[in-house]
Amino acid sequence: MGVRKRQTAEKLKEERSKIAFAKLNNCPTSPRKMRLVADIIRGKKVEDALSILKFSSKEAARRLDKLVLSAIANWQAKNEDADVTEAGLFIKEIRVDGGAMLKRLRPAPQGRAHRIRKRSNHVTLVLGQTNTVEAN
């Protein structure tokens, strides 16, 4: 049993070296607005995703652009001898979860108050690699 456990652990470690991820926590944008942009780039090659985000007019696109660049930098830190263009990086997974919510009250007519919920989100981006890169 111990041998099999060690083998699966080594296999997982090898798979983790092929991927890189980046996280963006407490981004002051509603998760719904962020998901609209995240759905566009899910599964795309990194170069295509960066060009889509660059020409998008949404504020969430600017934040995701920086996050993709951060994930690329994390991948380069893991694979120092490899080239990004030859690796065939793509966006394997992008997940947008709701974050903390600031709750405020806005005065309303006749002594009432309306609740304002200022939403935030957490974005997790995982890069996959199509081509295995050999270190020279």
Secondary structure by P-SEA (a helix, b strand, c coil): caaaaaaaaaaaaaaaaaccccccccccccaaaaaaaaaaaccccaaaaaaaaaacccaaaaaaaaaaaaaaaaaaaaccccccccccccccbbbbbbcbbbbbbbbbcccbbbbbbbccbbbbbbbbbcbbbbcc
